Amino acid sequence: MRILYHANITKPEPWLAGFRAALPGADIAVWEPGAPPADYAVVWAPPQQLIDEQPGLKAIFNTGAGVDALMPLRIPPNTLLVRLDDAGMSVQMAEYVCHAVIRHVRELDLYEADMRQGNWTFRKPRDRRDFPCGVMGLGVLGTRVARALQHFEFPVLGWSRTPRQVEGVRCLSGAGGFDEFLAATRVLVCLLPLTPDTRDLLDRRTLGKLMKGGYLVNVARGGQVVDQDLLALLDEGHLAGATLDVFRDEPLPPEHPFWRHPKLTLTPHTSARTLRDETIAQIAGKIRALERGEPVAGVVDRERGY
Ligand SMILES: NC(=O)c1ccc[n+]([C@@H]2O[C@H](COP(=O)([O-])OP(=O)(O)OC[C@H]3O[C@@H](n4cnc5c(N)ncnc54)[C@H](OP(=O)(O)O)[C@@H]3O)[C@@H](O)[C@H]2O)c1
């Protein structure tokens, strides 16, 4: 069995060593133009050339949960496209989102600023019931985040494309449930895949429907937020702030107004990192399952785009 590895943002050697240990006997190499035919490819943002030169791939494994970078590529219909299915990301996402929500609700950012000024001052405690959290996307990551927020006794809502049930979460779905979801949400957490349906979804109209004093945590993809609309709603005071981990252009360009906006907290696409050991174990397990002729989880539905 031959496996190709392609990722231009990580050093390949530890990945190759990990796959060799997990799949003894497999021939694993970094992809180069003209590479001999392989059975599987493990990729992040591969070039079209890799796909074109490897028409016999049984599966392409994406080393992330989001496959939006793969969707514009022409991939043969017989090649399975498989995304990461948690692989250690959901717990990271839960801690990141809970931290962002709690920091905002408990005004820890303001306390930090006060303490730096030498001000020993108290703020009036805020009632968590006044901060219903709405999680967009009730998949692998969104469900884990919704459960984690419940743990801190925030009222939690969820929104998905098809109806979902998560115990204790007020679940709404589809276009018909969207406005009701937004209107009942004060802290909006975006965990949707980036697809034609979700691109530019968070604009003036939709963000404007959040409860007054709303807060956005975007940990999905930058393309879901209309930057200028978010800035306008922050400046008009309808939104109290946002924590943004993802951006339309990454790295965020130096001249972008997000960098200097006082109501924004930014991180460099780090809310849920791909963990090498967990990822190799998951992909190796799926390759073994496919070789035995068994189905695997995380196969991308190319029609819906995730
Ligand atoms: N910032 C980071 O570091 C980071 C790390 C990992 C992932 N991510 C992002 O997180 C996203 C979610 O990952 P996941 O593993 O949780 O994906 P997932 O398991 O595929 O879940 C996606 C959820 O979004 C819902 N959805 C999709 N299109 C929708 C639409 N048009 N309207 C309403 N709901 C829609 C799905 O609805 P159904 O339940 O009806 O299918 C599902 O509940 C990834 O696609 C990626 O972009 C970011």
The ligand as a Tripos MOL2 file, in Angstrom:
@<TRIPOS>MOLECULE
LIG
   48    52     1     0     0
SMALL
NO_CHARGES

@<TRIPOS>ATOM
      1 N1        -10.9290   27.3730   14.1680 N.am      1 LIG1
      2 C1        -10.4740   26.1560   14.1940 C.2       1 LIG1
      3 O1         -9.3730   25.9210   14.6780 O.2       1 LIG1
      4 C2        -11.3190   25.0280   13.6540 C.ar      1 LIG1
      5 C3        -10.9410   23.7060   13.9260 C.ar      1 LIG1
      6 C4        -11.7390   22.6760   13.4630 C.ar      1 LIG1
      7 C5        -12.9000   22.9410   12.7370 C.ar      1 LIG1
      8 N2        -13.2420   24.2330   12.4930 N.ar      1 LIG1
      9 C6        -14.4860   24.5160   11.7420 C.3       1 LIG1
     10 O2        -15.5850   23.9300   12.4200 O.3       1 LIG1
     11 C7        -16.4810   23.4110   11.4410 C.3       1 LIG1
     12 C8        -17.4140   22.3900   12.0760 C.3       1 LIG1
     13 O3        -16.7180   21.1830   12.3600 O.3       1 LIG1
     14 P1        -17.5080   19.8590   12.8020 P.3       1 LIG1
     15 O4        -16.5010   18.7770   12.8940 O.co2     1 LIG1
     16 O5        -18.3580   20.1370   13.9890 O.co2     1 LIG1
     17 O6        -18.4690   19.6470   11.5150 O.3       1 LIG1
     18 P2        -19.7450   18.6990   11.3730 P.3       1 LIG1
     19 O7        -19.6860   17.5820   12.3530 O.co2     1 LIG1
     20 O8        -19.8370   18.3760    9.9200 O.co2     1 LIG1
     21 O9        -20.9840   19.6300   11.7940 O.3       1 LIG1
     22 C9        -21.4380   20.6690   10.9970 C.3       1 LIG1
     23 C10       -22.7430   21.2030   11.5730 C.3       1 LIG1
     24 O10       -23.1110   22.3830   10.8340 O.3       1 LIG1
     25 C11       -24.4560   22.2320   10.3890 C.3       1 LIG1
     26 N3        -24.6740   22.9350    9.1240 N.ar      1 LIG1
     27 C12       -24.0220   22.7680    7.9460 C.ar      1 LIG1
     28 N4        -24.5380   23.5760    6.9830 N.ar      1 LIG1
     29 C13       -25.5570   24.2510    7.5900 C.ar      1 LIG1
     30 C14       -26.4780   25.2090    7.1380 C.ar      1 LIG1
     31 N5        -26.4900   25.6510    5.8630 N.pl3     1 LIG1
     32 N6        -27.3910   25.6850    8.0120 N.ar      1 LIG1
     33 C15       -27.4220   25.2450    9.3040 C.ar      1 LIG1
     34 N7        -26.5580   24.3330    9.8030 N.ar      1 LIG1
     35 C16       -25.6340   23.8470    8.9550 C.ar      1 LIG1
     36 C17       -24.6480   20.7410   10.2060 C.3       1 LIG1
     37 O11       -26.0410   20.4500   10.1760 O.3       1 LIG1
     38 P3        -26.5730   18.9360   10.1400 P.3       1 LIG1
     39 O12       -26.3790   18.4400   11.5720 O.co2     1 LIG1
     40 O13       -27.9730   19.0410    9.7530 O.co2     1 LIG1
     41 O14       -25.7080   18.1940    9.1540 O.co2     1 LIG1
     42 C18       -23.9090   20.2250   11.4330 C.3       1 LIG1
     43 O15       -24.7310   20.2600   12.5720 O.3       1 LIG1
     44 C19       -15.5530   22.8630   10.3530 C.3       1 LIG1
     45 O16       -16.2160   22.7540    9.1110 O.3       1 LIG1
     46 C20       -14.4390   23.9050   10.3240 C.3       1 LIG1
     47 O17       -14.7130   24.9040    9.3730 O.3       1 LIG1
     48 C21       -12.4800   25.2650   12.9220 C.ar      1 LIG1
@<TRIPOS>BOND
     1     1     2 1
     2     2     3 2
     3     2     4 1
     4     4     5 ar
     5     4    48 ar
     6     5     6 ar
     7     6     7 ar
     8     7     8 ar
     9     8     9 1
    10     8    48 ar
    11     9    10 1
    12     9    46 1
    13    10    11 1
    14    11    12 1
    15    11    44 1
    16    12    13 1
    17    13    14 1
    18    14    15 2
    19    14    16 1
    20    14    17 1
    21    17    18 1
    22    18    19 2
    23    18    20 1
    24    18    21 1
    25    21    22 1
    26    22    23 1
    27    23    24 1
    28    23    42 1
    29    24    25 1
    30    25    26 1
    31    25    36 1
    32    26    27 ar
    33    26    35 ar
    34    27    28 ar
    35    28    29 ar
    36    29    30 ar
    37    29    35 ar
    38    30    31 1
    39    30    32 ar
    40    32    33 ar
    41    33    34 ar
    42    34    35 ar
    43    36    37 1
    44    36    42 1
    45    37    38 1
    46    38    39 2
    47    38    40 1
    48    38    41 1
    49    42    43 1
    50    44    45 1
    51    44    46 1
    52    46    47 1
@<TRIPOS>SUBSTRUCTURE
     1 LIG1         1 GROUP 0 **** ****
